[in-house]
Amino acid sequence: MTPELRQLRYFVAVAEDASFTKAARRLHIAQQSLSQQITVLERVLGARLLRRDSRGTRLTEIGSLFLPEARAVLARNDEALAVLDRAVRGELGTLHLGFLTTTANYLLPPVVRAVRERLPDLTLTTDDTQIAPLVDGLGSGRYDLIFTRPPLIEGFETRTLITEEVCAVLPEGHRLASATGLKLSDLADEPWVLTPRSSWEPWHLRYDGEFEAAGFTPRVVQRAATVQGLLGLVAAGIGVTRLARSSRSLRRSGVVFVPLTGDTARTVVAWSPENDKPALPGVLDIVTELAAGTDLTEAG
């Protein structure tokens, strides 16, 4: 048999107080119950720990040797319970964050900084990638949270962090580059550069509807897999495109961003409703609070 933790606590209390009466009062139990439990402990251990005689209660030699070990066991138990409590409160553990590549340069630094300031003992891992592997990683459990743009696919919970204007991206010197605002239909006759349809079909289905509503089908002259690639093609004068305003941080020369009237883009944080990590709700609250008080498109 193995001693119970409560029996070790009782033994330590009696040893410290050198009195069953005082120890029973401190432990809030009957003195008779305390005495019985010490007897059980000594029987389990096969050794006499305490001696009671006319001089009071005192440790035997074996009891003196056992006392620091009993204290160590109790201290380790308390430490383990403290760790468990912090883990349940979401202060410990690991969260894996995934960022859409086009948002990572400005979104990743403030998000990680805010979480580390509030939860310094929580381990964060980060990755930035394209939309398809990002969504796949959330579904497979590789990521606990992803920061991306909708539309996604069904089955995830989302919370909007950023709503920003969408801009026409034009080469410097373009005839419309000095405009303060444009409608999508103003670009009907322009050559376009876009990402491949295979990059994320839900995005392109939405784009199809928006171009149709503007009254035209874009004449796509070249495609690029990344936003950086699109910006390079626009800067080279190959065509125009449309991107969220925050994409300006990826290229500072050769292109002009002109707001498109009534056109907005959202950045969301997404997670699986089946994710039961205790740290998840707290991190979501931190990120939501950060987004409410900071222009995250400029925070990186």
C-alpha positions as CSV (number, residue, x, y, z in Angstrom):
1,M,0.0,0.0,0.0
2,T,1.0,3.6,-0.6
3,P,0.4,6.4,2.0
4,E,-2.3,8.9,1.2
5,L,-1.4,12.5,0.8
6,R,-3.8,13.5,3.6
7,Q,-1.9,11.1,5.9
8,L,1.4,12.8,5.0
9,R,-0.2,16.2,5.7
10,Y,-1.4,14.9,9.1
11,F,2.0,13.6,10.0
12,V,3.8,16.8,9.0
13,A,1.3,18.9,11.0
14,V,1.8,16.8,14.1
15,A,5.6,16.8,13.7
16,E,5.6,20.6,13.3
17,D,3.3,21.3,16.2
18,A,4.7,18.5,18.4
19,S,1.1,18.0,19.5
20,F,-1.8,16.0,18.3
21,T,-4.2,18.5,20.0
22,K,-2.7,21.5,18.3
23,A,-2.4,19.8,14.9
24,A,-6.0,18.5,15.1
25,R,-7.1,22.1,15.8
26,R,-5.1,23.5,12.8
27,L,-6.3,20.7,10.5
28,H,-9.9,21.2,11.6
29,I,-10.4,17.5,12.4
30,A,-11.1,15.5,15.5
31,Q,-8.1,14.5,17.5
32,Q,-9.2,10.9,17.6
33,S,-9.4,10.8,13.7
34,L,-6.0,12.4,13.5
35,S,-4.5,9.8,15.8
36,Q,-6.2,7.0,13.8
37,Q,-4.8,8.2,10.5
38,I,-1.3,8.5,11.9
39,T,-1.6,4.9,13.2
40,V,-2.7,3.8,9.7
41,L,0.2,5.6,8.1
42,E,2.7,3.9,10.4
43,R,1.1,0.6,9.7
44,V,1.4,1.2,5.9
45,L,5.0,2.3,6.2
46,G,5.9,-0.4,8.7
47,A,7.7,2.0,10.9
48,R,7.1,4.1,14.1
49,L,7.2,7.8,13.2
50,L,6.0,9.5,16.4
51,R,6.3,8.7,20.1
52,R,3.9,10.0,22.7
53,D,5.0,9.9,26.4
54,S,5.0,12.0,29.4
55,R,7.2,14.6,27.7
56,G,4.7,15.0,24.8
57,T,4.8,14.1,21.2
58,R,8.1,13.8,19.4
59,L,9.6,12.3,16.3
60,T,11.4,8.9,16.3
61,E,14.7,8.7,14.5
62,I,12.9,7.2,11.5
63,G,10.2,10.0,11.7
64,S,13.0,12.6,11.7
65,L,14.4,11.1,8.5
66,F,11.0,10.7,6.9
67,L,9.8,14.3,7.7
68,P,11.7,16.2,4.9
69,E,10.7,13.5,2.4
70,A,7.1,13.8,3.3
71,R,7.4,17.6,3.0
72,A,9.0,17.2,-0.4
73,V,6.2,15.0,-1.6
74,L,3.5,17.4,-0.4
75,A,5.4,20.4,-2.0
76,R,5.6,18.5,-5.3
77,N,1.9,17.7,-5.1
78,D,1.2,21.4,-4.5
79,E,3.4,22.4,-7.4
80,A,1.6,19.9,-9.7
81,L,-1.8,21.2,-8.7
82,A,-0.6,24.8,-9.3
83,V,0.6,23.9,-12.8
84,L,-2.7,22.1,-13.5
85,D,-4.7,25.2,-12.3
86,R,-2.7,27.5,-14.5
87,A,-3.2,25.1,-17.5
88,V,-6.9,25.1,-16.9
89,R,-6.9,28.9,-16.8
90,G,-5.1,28.9,-20.2
91,E,-1.9,30.3,-18.9
92,L,0.3,27.4,-20.0
93,G,0.5,25.1,-23.0
94,T,1.2,25.6,-26.7
95,L,-0.9,27.3,-29.4
96,H,0.0,27.0,-33.1
97,L,-0.9,30.2,-35.1
98,G,-1.0,30.3,-38.9
99,F,-1.0,33.6,-40.8
100,L,-2.0,34.3,-44.4
101,T,1.3,35.3,-46.0
102,T,-0.1,38.7,-47.2
103,T,-1.1,39.6,-43.6
104,A,1.8,38.2,-41.7
105,N,4.2,41.2,-42.1
106,Y,1.8,43.6,-40.3
107,L,-0.4,41.3,-38.3
108,L,2.0,38.7,-36.8
109,P,4.1,41.1,-34.7
110,P,1.3,42.8,-32.7
111,V,-0.6,39.6,-32.2
112,V,2.4,37.7,-30.8
113,R,3.5,40.6,-28.8
114,A,0.1,41.1,-27.2
115,V,-0.3,37.4,-26.3
116,R,3.2,37.2,-24.9
117,E,2.7,40.3,-22.7
118,R,-0.5,38.9,-21.2
119,L,0.4,35.2,-21.1
120,P,4.2,35.0,-20.9
121,D,4.3,31.3,-20.1
122,L,2.2,30.2,-23.0
123,T,4.3,28.9,-25.9
124,L,3.3,30.2,-29.4
125,T,4.5,28.8,-32.7
126,T,3.8,30.7,-35.9
127,D,3.8,30.0,-39.5
128,D,2.8,32.0,-42.6
129,T,1.6,30.4,-45.8
130,Q,-1.0,30.5,-48.6
131,I,-4.7,30.2,-48.0
132,A,-5.2,26.5,-49.1
133,P,-2.5,25.0,-46.7
134,L,-3.7,27.4,-44.0
135,V,-7.3,26.2,-44.1
136,D,-6.1,22.6,-44.5
137,G,-3.8,23.0,-41.4
138,L,-6.7,24.3,-39.3
139,G,-8.9,21.4,-40.3
140,S,-6.2,18.8,-39.6
141,G,-5.3,20.4,-36.2
142,R,-1.8,21.6,-37.3
143,Y,-3.0,25.1,-36.5
144,D,-5.1,26.2,-33.5
145,L,-5.8,29.6,-34.9
146,I,-5.4,31.1,-38.4
147,F,-5.5,34.7,-39.5
148,T,-6.8,35.0,-43.0
149,R,-9.4,36.5,-45.3
150,P,-12.8,34.9,-46.0
151,P,-14.6,33.2,-47.6
152,L,-13.2,30.0,-46.1
153,I,-15.1,26.7,-46.0
154,E,-17.9,25.5,-43.6
155,G,-17.1,24.1,-40.2
156,F,-15.0,26.8,-38.7
157,E,-15.8,29.6,-36.2
158,T,-14.6,33.1,-37.2
159,R,-14.3,36.5,-35.7
160,T,-13.6,39.6,-37.7
161,L,-10.5,41.6,-36.7
162,I,-10.1,44.0,-39.5
163,T,-12.3,45.6,-42.1
164,E,-10.4,47.7,-44.6
165,E,-11.0,49.3,-48.0
166,V,-10.0,47.5,-51.2
167,C,-8.0,49.5,-53.7
168,A,-7.3,49.4,-57.4
169,V,-3.6,48.9,-57.8
170,L,-2.2,50.8,-60.8
171,P,1.3,51.4,-62.2
172,E,2.8,54.7,-61.5
173,G,2.0,57.1,-64.3
174,H,-1.3,55.3,-65.1
175,R,-4.0,57.7,-66.4
176,L,-6.2,56.9,-63.3
177,A,-3.4,57.1,-60.8
178,S,-4.3,60.6,-59.6
179,A,-7.9,59.7,-58.9
180,T,-9.1,59.9,-55.2
181,G,-11.5,57.0,-55.8
182,L,-12.6,54.7,-58.5
183,K,-15.5,52.3,-59.2
184,L,-14.6,48.7,-60.3
185,S,-16.3,49.4,-63.6
186,D,-13.8,52.2,-64.3
187,L,-11.3,49.4,-64.9
188,A,-13.3,47.4,-67.3
189,D,-11.0,48.1,-70.3
190,E,-7.8,47.5,-68.4
191,P,-5.5,44.4,-68.7
192,W,-5.6,42.6,-65.4
193,V,-3.2,40.5,-63.4
194,L,-4.7,38.1,-60.9
195,T,-3.8,35.0,-58.8
196,P,-4.5,31.6,-60.4
197,R,-8.0,30.3,-59.8
198,S,-6.5,27.2,-58.2
199,S,-5.0,29.3,-55.4
200,W,-8.4,29.4,-53.6
201,E,-11.6,28.7,-55.5
202,P,-13.9,30.4,-53.0
203,W,-12.1,33.7,-53.5
204,H,-12.3,33.5,-57.2
205,L,-16.0,32.6,-57.2
206,R,-16.6,35.8,-55.1
207,Y,-14.5,37.8,-57.6
208,D,-16.5,36.5,-60.5
209,G,-19.7,37.8,-58.9
210,E,-18.2,41.2,-58.2
211,F,-16.8,41.6,-61.7
212,E,-20.2,40.5,-63.1
213,A,-22.0,43.0,-60.9
214,A,-19.6,45.7,-62.3
215,G,-20.6,44.7,-65.8
216,F,-17.5,43.1,-67.2
217,T,-15.3,40.1,-67.2
218,P,-11.6,41.0,-66.6
219,R,-9.2,40.5,-69.4
220,V,-6.5,38.6,-67.5
221,V,-3.1,38.9,-69.2
222,Q,-1.0,37.2,-66.6
223,R,-1.3,35.5,-63.2
224,A,1.0,35.4,-60.2
225,A,0.8,33.0,-57.2
226,T,1.5,35.7,-54.6
227,V,0.5,39.3,-53.8
228,Q,4.1,40.2,-54.1
229,G,4.2,38.8,-57.6
230,L,1.0,40.7,-58.5
231,L,2.5,44.0,-57.2
232,G,5.7,43.3,-59.3
233,L,3.6,42.8,-62.4
234,V,1.7,46.0,-61.8
235,A,4.9,47.9,-61.2
236,A,6.2,46.5,-64.5
237,G,3.2,47.9,-66.3
238,I,1.7,44.5,-67.3
239,G,-1.7,45.2,-65.9
240,V,-3.8,46.4,-62.9
241,T,-5.2,44.4,-60.0
242,R,-7.2,45.0,-56.8
243,L,-6.0,44.4,-53.3
244,A,-6.7,45.2,-49.7
245,R,-5.2,48.6,-48.7
246,S,-2.8,46.8,-46.2
247,S,-1.0,45.3,-49.2
248,R,0.7,48.6,-49.6
249,S,3.2,47.5,-47.0
250,L,4.5,44.8,-49.4
251,R,5.7,47.3,-52.0
252,R,6.4,51.0,-51.7
253,S,7.4,52.0,-55.2
254,G,6.2,51.5,-58.8
255,V,2.5,51.2,-57.8
256,V,-0.4,53.4,-56.8
257,F,-3.3,52.4,-54.6
258,V,-6.6,54.1,-55.3
259,P,-9.6,53.2,-53.1
260,L,-12.5,51.4,-54.8
261,T,-15.9,52.9,-53.8
262,G,-17.8,50.6,-51.5
263,D,-15.3,47.7,-51.7
264,T,-14.0,46.3,-48.4
265,A,-12.0,43.3,-47.3
266,R,-12.1,41.5,-43.9
267,T,-9.4,39.8,-42.0
268,V,-10.7,37.1,-39.6
269,V,-9.3,34.8,-37.0
270,A,-10.7,31.3,-37.4
271,W,-10.7,28.2,-35.3
272,S,-12.2,24.8,-35.1
273,P,-15.2,24.5,-32.7
274,E,-13.8,21.1,-31.7
275,N,-10.6,22.7,-30.3
276,D,-10.7,22.3,-26.6
277,K,-7.4,23.8,-25.6
278,P,-7.9,25.9,-22.5
279,A,-5.7,28.7,-23.8
280,L,-7.8,29.3,-26.9
281,P,-10.6,31.5,-25.5
282,G,-8.2,33.7,-23.7
283,V,-6.0,34.3,-26.7
284,L,-9.1,35.0,-28.8
285,D,-10.1,37.7,-26.3
286,I,-6.7,39.2,-26.3
287,V,-6.6,39.4,-30.1
288,T,-10.2,40.8,-30.3
289,E,-9.3,43.5,-27.7
290,L,-6.1,44.3,-29.6
291,A,-8.0,44.7,-32.9
292,A,-10.6,46.9,-31.3
293,G,-8.0,49.4,-30.1
294,T,-5.4,49.2,-32.8
295,D,-5.2,49.7,-36.5
296,L,-3.6,46.3,-37.1
297,T,-2.9,47.1,-40.8
298,E,-0.4,49.6,-39.5
299,A,0.7,47.9,-36.3
300,G,3.5,45.6,-37.6
